[in-house]
C-alpha cells in the first residue's frame, strides 16, 4: 500500500461511504443507499484504506465484515461526520441571517428593537412570541426561541444574560385600601398584608420579598400566575402584590404605591450561551440601544 496520508487529510466523503457500508454490511445495499454504483463504492473504500494504511473490511460469502481496525474507526468516523454536519450548520447560520424568533414575557415591549432588526435585515424572517414565566429557559434551550426579553430572577445556566434596564417595583392595592393615595410606602407599612404567591420559588421569593431583610416571612396570599387574575384579586381587596411599575399602571379599582426600601427589578435579554448567530448578535446590540426603559402601553402592538 502507499504511504499513509496524515489523518487530518481524511476525506469526509470516504468516511461517509465507509459508515454506510459498515451499517448495510453489503456493497450492494450500501451502494444503493448512497446512490452510487457498486464498483465506485468499492474503489472509494480501497482509497480510504490506502489513506489509512490499514485494511478496514474483510469480504465474506454473506457480505463484508469489519476488521479490528475497522471496528476502531467506525464510531470515530460517525462522530467526525456528526461534528462536520454541526459545524456546517452553525457556520451557515452565522453567515446567513435567515430566521430569528424573539420571545417576551408579560409587561415587556420589544417592538422598537424588533422593528429596527427587520429594517436592517429585510431578507430575514423575524418572529415574536409571548412566553409564560416558566417557559423562558425551556423555550431557549429547546430552540423554540432564539432570544427572550424578560425579568429576573432567571436560572442562567447555559444562557447568556444581558441586563437592559431597571424597573421600579410598586405595591398594587385596591383603590379603597388604607395605603391608597400614599406618595410611597415601605415594607413595614404592609408587613401583615397577604401577598399573592407564584409557583416558581425564585420568582415568588423575589416578588414577595420573602424573607424580609429582618428575617420575617411574607404572609401568604392566593397562588396566582395570570396578571389579570392577580389584579382582579387585588381589586376585590383579598390581597396585595408587588409588581413592576408598568404593570401597576392605572386601572379601575386599583392604585399603585411606589416603594421606598425595595430594590428595582431588572429587565434582561437572555440567549443561549453557545449561540453565535449573526441575527442573535444583531438583536442583542439593538436591544441594548432601543430597549432602555419601561414605556407606556398604548394601542401599539405588544407583539410586533
N, C-alpha and C positions, 0 to 999 in steps of 0.2 A: 504493500500500500504506500501511497505518497506520504510525505511528511505531514503530520497533523497541523492544522491551522489553529491558532490560539482560540480558545472558547469564545473570546469576545467577538470573533468574526462569524459566529454561528448565524446561519440563515434561518430566520423565524419561519419562513415558508416550509423549509425542510423539516423543522421540528413539528409543524402542524401535520405534515404528511406522516411523520413517524407516529405521532399520537393517534391519528386516525387509524393507521394500520394496527397499532397495539390494541386499540379498542375493538376494531372489527375482526381482527385475528386472521383475515384472509385478504390477499391482494385484490381479489375481485370485488369484495364488498367495500373495501376501503376506497378503491378507485372509483366505484360508483358513488359513494358518499362525497368524495372530493370533486367529482365531475371531471376526472382525468382518465386517460387510458391506462390499462394495466402495465404495459411496457414503460410508459412515462413515470408512473409511480415507482416501479422497480428501479429505474435509473436514479430517481431522486433519493431513494433510500441508500443506494450504493454511494451516491455522492456524499450523503451525511456521514456514512461510515468512514469514508475516506477523510473527511474533515476531522473526525474524532480519532481516527486511527484504531478503531475497535469494531468488532462485529456486534451488531445490535439485535439481529434476529436469526433464528435458525428455521429453515423451511422444513415442514413435516408433511406427511400424507394428509393431515387434517387441517393444514393451514400454516401459520407461522407461529413461532414461539420465541419469547424474549430470552436473550442471553442474560447472564448476570449483569453485564454492562448495560443492557437494555433496561433491566429492572431498575437499576440505579437512575438511569436517565429519565424514565417515564414521568415520575412525579415532579421532577425538577423541570422537565420540558413543559408540563401543564402549568406549573407555577410561572414560568417565564412568559408563556402565552397570555396568561391572565394579567400579569403585570404590564405586558406590552399593550393589551387592549385597554386597560385602565389608563395608562399613560397617554395613549392616543386620544381617549375620550376627554381627559382633563385638559390636554393641550388644546384640543379643538374648542372646548368650552371657554378656555381663557382667551383664545384668539378671536373667536367669532361670537359677538353678542347675539344671542338668539332669543332667549326667554328668561324672565325672572318673575317670581311670584313674591309679593311683599305682603306680609301679614301685619295685622294691627289688632290691638285689644280695645275693649270698651273705653270711650273717652279720649282716644288718641286720634288725631287727624294727620294723615300722611300726604294729603293732597298736594301741597307745594312741591315736595321732593319728587313725588311720582310724576307730576306733570312735567317738571324740568327734565327728568330722566327720559320721558317719552320724546320731548323736544330734541334732546341731544342724541338720542338713538332711535330715529324714526323707523328703522327696519327691525327693531327688537319687539318682541311680544312682552308687554309689561302688564301683569295681572295683580290684583289686590284681593285679599280675603280677610274677613273678620274671624278672629280666633277667640275661643274661651280662654280664661286664665290658665287652666290646667293643660291646655293643648299647645302652648308655645314651644316648649322644649321637644315634645314628641313630633310636632309638625316639622321642626327644623331637622332633627336627626333622621326622620323618615323621608326627607327631601320633598315634602309636600309644599313647603315654602322655602325660600332662599334667604329671607331677611324678615325680621319681626321688630316692630316698634312697640314697646310695652313698658311696663313699670317694674321696678324692683319691688320685692325680692324675686330672684330667679336663680334656679340651680344652674351654674355656669360651666360645669364640666363639659369639655368638648365643644364649647361655644366661645366665640369672641364677642365681648360686650363693650359697647362704647356709650358712655353717658352723654346724652344730648342736652338735657336741661333739668332744672329743679322745678318742682311744683309745690306750692304751699299746701299743707293739709288743713282742712277745716272741719268743724263739728257741724253736722246737719241735724237739726231738731225740728219738731213741729212748730208751726207759727205761733201757737199759744203756749209753748214751753217757757219755763221760768227764765231760761237763758236767751230766748229770742230777743233780738234787738240790741244785745250787748255788743260793744265795739270789739271785744275779744274775750277769750276765756282761757283758763289753764286747766290742767288735768284735775287739780283738786276741786274745781267747780262742778265736775260731773263724776267724781270718784265712785259714787254708788249707782250710777245710771247703767242699765243693761246695754251692752254694745252688740250689735249684730255680728254674728260669727261667720267665718269662711271655713270651707272644708280643708283647704291646704294649710298645714300647720305653720309654715313660714309666713305665708301671707296673712293668716289670722293673727299671728303674734305681732306682725309689723303694723297692721291697720288698727288693731285694738290696743296697741302699746301694752302688750301683756308678756312679761310682768312690767309693772311700772318702775320708774327709777328707784323708788323706795323699797322695791321687792314685793309690793302688794299685787294681787291679781285683779285683772279687769273683770267686772261682773259679766256673766254670760247672758247674751240675748239670743234671739232666734237664729238658727242656721239658715242663711240665705245666700245664693250665688248671683241671682239676676239683679242688676242695678234697679230696674223698675220696681221689682218686688220689694227691694230694700227700701226704696224711697216711699213706697206706699205704706209699709210698716211704720216708718218714721212719722209720716204724716198722721197716722192713726194714734200716735203717742205711745206705741208699745215698746219703742227702743230709740236709741240714737246711734249715729255712726260717724266715724272719722273717714273722710273721703278726700280725693284730690280736689283742689279748689274749683276746677272746671266742672266736676260732677256735682258740686254743691251750688251751681248756678240757680238763680231764682226760679222757683216753681210754685204753683198754688199750694198753700198749706205748709210750705217748708221755709226754713230760714237757715242760712249758713253763717256760722260764727267763726271768725278767724281764731287760730290757736297760737298762744304766745310761746309756750315752752315745748313745742313739738317740732322735731326736725322735719324738713320737707321730704317729699317723695322724689324719686328720680326716674325720669323717662329715659329709656335706653334703646339702642339698636343692637339686636342680637343676630349673629350669623354663625354658621358652622366654622369652627376654628381652622379647618383644613380647606376651606373654600377659597380658591384663588381666581374665581371667575371675574372677568372684567366688568360685567354688569353689577355684580355684588360690590366690587370695589367702587364703581361709579356711584352706586346708590349710597354707600357709606359716606362718601365725600359730600354728596348733595344733602343727605340727612343732616350732616353737621352744619351745613350752610343755611338750609331752609327750615329745619325743624329746631328752632332755638327757644321756643317757649310756648306755653298754652295759648291757644287762640279761641275767641268766642265761637260757639257753634251757631250757625245760621242755616238758611236753606241750602247752602252749598253742600255738596255730597261729602259724606264722611268716607265712603268707599269710592275712590276716584274711578 
